[in-house]
Amino acid sequence: MRESGRRRLRRILVVLWLVGVVVLLLIVARSPLFDLDQIETNGLAHTDFDDLMTVAALDVGEPMMDMDVATAEVAIARLPWVFTVDVTRHWPGTISIDIVERQAAAALPAAVGYALVDRFGQVLERVAIVPSGLPVVMVDPGEVAAGEIVVSAIDPARAAAAMPGSLWSWVSQVRVDDDLGVVLQLVGDVPVLVGDSSRLDDKFVALSTLLTRVDLACVNHIDVRVPETPVLTRGHSCS
């Protein structure tokens, strides 16, 4: 009976010791030694730092173990320019926020200024003038706010995003025709029929090849909807 009592006592002492260690660790974890001292951000180009800090709700001086990084990631991902985000806790006192931003693919003319959209048709922000080198897509964004999708801009925005830099100087605007799909308007007012957003790389290779071989002054329109057999229609006055 004495031996049985000693075993029970040893077990109780072990449990108490483990509880004491856990309590001590919790106390240490909540001490100023493990408070959030700094927040590091990477990848911010268009995302406003103050907006990021507001939605992240990570406060310097609070215990690191109380930081809800998963909720912070979800909130940050809702910001218009954010494509992917990774919020990581680095003990003893640092949290890093690594962001990959969306890329503007086109500008949509609005009642006032332009709406920048990415290749998914998501509005990134409203601007007064079109950034250099960005194609203009003739789709009205209406009252769609930053972070929302302009459905009618998805196909032309994908076409604009896939357009190689060598074609930018040739294209004055991108528009959508109900029957023809995406249409590029070249400098000189020559339309290029692109169709839907499938096989864009092949279509643009076909267009680039044609542009190095023809004089646009004699071209009525170009059709690359079937990139293996592009069609070039000449005006009646051209031989």
C-alpha positions as CSV (number, residue, x, y, z in Angstrom):
1,M,0.0,0.0,0.0
2,R,2.9,2.3,0.8
3,E,4.5,1.6,-2.6
4,S,1.2,2.2,-4.4
5,G,0.8,5.5,-2.5
6,R,4.3,6.5,-3.5
7,R,3.6,5.8,-7.2
8,R,0.4,7.9,-7.0
9,L,2.3,10.7,-5.3
10,R,5.0,10.6,-8.0
11,R,2.4,10.8,-10.7
12,I,0.7,13.7,-9.0
13,L,4.1,15.5,-8.7
14,V,4.9,14.9,-12.4
15,V,1.5,16.3,-13.4
16,L,1.9,19.3,-11.2
17,W,5.4,19.9,-12.6
18,L,4.1,19.7,-16.2
19,V,1.3,22.1,-15.3
20,G,3.8,24.4,-13.7
21,V,6.0,24.4,-16.9
22,V,3.0,25.1,-19.1
23,V,1.9,28.0,-16.9
24,L,5.4,29.3,-16.8
25,L,5.6,29.1,-20.6
26,L,2.3,31.0,-21.0
27,I,3.5,33.7,-18.6
28,V,6.8,34.1,-20.5
29,A,4.9,34.0,-23.9
30,R,2.7,36.9,-22.7
31,S,5.6,38.9,-21.3
32,P,7.0,41.9,-23.1
33,L,9.9,39.7,-24.3
34,F,7.4,38.2,-26.8
35,D,5.4,41.2,-27.8
36,L,5.1,42.2,-31.4
37,D,8.0,44.6,-31.9
38,Q,7.9,45.2,-35.7
39,I,6.0,44.4,-38.9
40,E,8.0,43.9,-42.1
41,T,6.3,44.3,-45.5
42,N,7.5,43.2,-48.9
43,G,6.1,43.7,-52.3
44,L,4.2,46.9,-51.8
45,A,4.2,49.1,-54.9
46,H,0.6,50.2,-55.3
47,T,-1.0,49.0,-52.0
48,D,-1.2,51.8,-49.5
49,F,0.7,50.9,-46.3
50,D,-1.8,52.5,-44.0
51,D,-4.7,50.6,-45.6
52,L,-2.7,47.4,-45.2
53,M,-2.1,48.1,-41.5
54,T,-5.7,48.9,-40.9
55,V,-7.1,45.7,-42.4
56,A,-4.4,43.5,-41.0
57,A,-5.3,44.6,-37.4
58,L,-1.8,43.6,-36.1
59,D,-0.8,46.0,-33.3
60,V,2.8,46.5,-32.2
61,G,3.1,45.9,-28.5
62,E,0.5,43.1,-28.4
63,P,1.6,39.5,-27.5
64,M,2.8,37.6,-30.5
65,M,0.8,34.5,-29.5
66,D,-2.4,36.6,-29.8
67,M,-1.7,37.6,-33.4
68,D,-4.3,36.1,-35.7
69,V,-2.2,35.7,-38.9
70,A,-4.8,33.7,-40.7
71,T,-7.5,36.3,-40.3
72,A,-5.0,39.0,-41.3
73,E,-4.2,37.1,-44.5
74,V,-7.9,36.9,-45.5
75,A,-8.4,40.6,-44.8
76,I,-5.3,41.7,-46.7
77,A,-6.3,39.5,-49.7
78,R,-9.4,41.7,-50.1
79,L,-7.4,44.8,-50.9
80,P,-7.7,45.6,-54.7
81,W,-4.0,45.3,-55.7
82,V,-3.2,42.2,-53.7
83,F,-2.9,39.0,-55.7
84,T,-1.3,36.7,-53.0
85,V,-0.3,37.4,-49.4
86,D,1.7,35.4,-46.8
87,V,1.7,36.6,-43.2
88,T,4.4,34.8,-41.1
89,R,5.2,35.0,-37.4
90,H,8.9,35.2,-36.6
91,W,9.7,34.8,-32.9
92,P,10.4,36.5,-30.7
93,G,8.8,39.8,-32.0
94,T,8.5,40.1,-35.8
95,I,5.7,39.5,-38.3
96,S,6.4,39.6,-42.0
97,I,3.8,40.4,-44.7
98,D,4.8,39.3,-48.1
99,I,2.6,40.4,-51.0
100,V,2.5,39.7,-54.7
101,E,0.5,42.5,-56.4
102,R,-1.8,42.2,-59.4
103,Q,-0.6,43.7,-62.7
104,A,-2.6,46.3,-64.5
105,A,-3.5,45.0,-67.9
106,A,-5.7,47.8,-69.3
107,A,-7.4,51.1,-68.7
108,L,-11.2,51.4,-69.0
109,P,-12.4,54.9,-69.9
110,A,-14.9,56.0,-67.2
111,A,-17.2,59.1,-66.8
112,V,-14.2,60.7,-64.9
113,G,-10.7,59.4,-65.6
114,Y,-10.0,55.7,-66.1
115,A,-10.4,52.4,-64.2
116,L,-7.3,50.2,-64.2
117,V,-8.1,46.5,-64.4
118,D,-6.0,43.3,-64.3
119,R,-6.2,40.4,-66.7
120,F,-9.2,39.0,-64.7
121,G,-11.2,42.2,-65.2
122,Q,-10.8,43.3,-61.5
123,V,-10.8,47.0,-60.9
124,L,-7.5,48.0,-59.2
125,E,-8.0,51.7,-58.9
126,R,-9.3,54.9,-60.6
127,V,-6.8,57.2,-62.2
128,A,-6.9,60.5,-64.0
129,I,-4.6,59.6,-66.9
130,V,-3.6,56.3,-68.6
131,P,-0.2,55.0,-67.4
132,S,2.4,54.9,-70.2
133,G,2.2,51.7,-72.3
134,L,-1.1,50.5,-70.9
135,P,-3.7,49.6,-73.6
136,V,-7.1,51.3,-73.5
137,V,-10.1,48.9,-73.5
138,M,-13.3,50.5,-74.7
139,V,-15.5,49.0,-72.0
140,D,-17.5,51.2,-69.6
141,P,-16.7,50.1,-66.0
142,G,-19.8,52.0,-64.7
143,E,-19.9,52.4,-61.0
144,V,-17.9,49.2,-60.2
145,A,-15.6,49.9,-57.2
146,A,-12.0,48.9,-56.7
147,G,-11.8,45.1,-56.0
148,E,-14.9,44.3,-58.0
149,I,-15.0,42.6,-61.5
150,V,-16.1,44.2,-64.7
151,V,-17.4,41.1,-66.5
152,S,-17.5,42.6,-69.9
153,A,-13.8,43.6,-69.6
154,I,-12.5,40.0,-68.9
155,D,-11.8,38.9,-72.5
156,P,-10.3,42.2,-73.7
157,A,-8.2,42.6,-70.5
158,R,-6.8,39.1,-71.0
159,A,-6.0,40.0,-74.6
160,A,-4.3,43.2,-73.4
161,A,-2.3,41.3,-70.7
162,A,-1.1,38.7,-73.3
163,M,-0.1,41.3,-75.8
164,P,3.7,41.4,-76.2
165,G,5.5,44.7,-75.7
166,S,6.4,44.8,-79.4
167,L,2.7,45.3,-80.3
168,W,1.9,48.1,-77.8
169,S,3.1,50.9,-80.1
170,W,0.9,49.5,-82.9
171,V,-2.4,49.3,-80.9
172,S,-4.4,52.4,-80.1
173,Q,-7.2,50.7,-78.3
174,V,-9.0,47.4,-77.6
175,R,-12.7,47.0,-77.9
176,V,-15.4,44.3,-77.9
177,D,-17.8,43.6,-80.7
178,D,-20.9,41.5,-79.8
179,D,-20.4,39.3,-82.9
180,L,-16.7,39.4,-83.5
181,G,-15.4,39.4,-79.9
182,V,-12.1,41.2,-79.1
183,V,-11.0,43.7,-81.7
184,L,-7.7,45.6,-81.6
185,Q,-7.7,49.0,-83.2
186,L,-4.2,49.6,-84.8
187,V,-2.7,52.9,-85.4
188,G,-4.1,54.0,-88.7
189,D,-7.5,52.8,-87.8
190,V,-7.0,49.2,-89.0
191,P,-9.1,46.7,-87.0
192,V,-7.6,43.3,-86.0
193,L,-10.2,40.6,-85.2
194,V,-8.9,38.5,-82.3
195,G,-12.2,36.8,-81.2
196,D,-12.3,35.2,-77.8
197,S,-9.4,35.0,-75.3
198,S,-8.2,31.5,-76.4
199,R,-4.8,30.9,-78.0
200,L,-3.8,34.6,-77.6
201,D,-0.1,33.9,-77.8
202,D,-0.5,32.2,-81.2
203,K,-2.8,35.0,-82.4
204,F,-0.3,37.7,-81.5
205,V,2.6,35.8,-83.1
206,A,0.5,35.7,-86.3
207,L,-0.3,39.4,-86.0
208,S,3.4,40.4,-85.3
209,T,4.5,38.4,-88.4
210,L,1.9,40.1,-90.6
211,L,2.8,43.6,-89.4
212,T,6.5,43.1,-90.4
213,R,5.4,42.2,-94.0
214,V,2.6,44.5,-94.9
215,D,1.9,48.2,-95.5
216,L,-1.1,49.1,-93.2
217,A,-2.0,51.9,-95.6
218,C,-3.4,49.3,-97.9
219,V,-5.1,47.1,-95.3
220,N,-8.8,47.1,-94.6
221,H,-8.7,44.7,-91.7
222,I,-6.8,41.7,-90.3
223,D,-8.3,38.5,-88.9
224,V,-6.2,36.3,-86.6
225,R,-9.1,34.4,-85.0
226,V,-7.6,31.3,-86.6
227,P,-3.9,32.0,-86.1
228,E,-2.7,29.2,-88.5
229,T,-4.5,30.9,-91.3
230,P,-4.6,34.7,-90.7
231,V,-6.6,36.7,-93.2
232,L,-5.6,40.1,-94.4
233,T,-8.2,42.1,-96.4
234,R,-6.9,44.9,-98.6
235,G,-8.7,48.1,-99.6
236,H,-10.1,48.4,-103.1
237,S,-7.6,51.2,-103.9
238,C,-4.6,49.0,-103.2
239,S,-3.1,46.8,-105.8
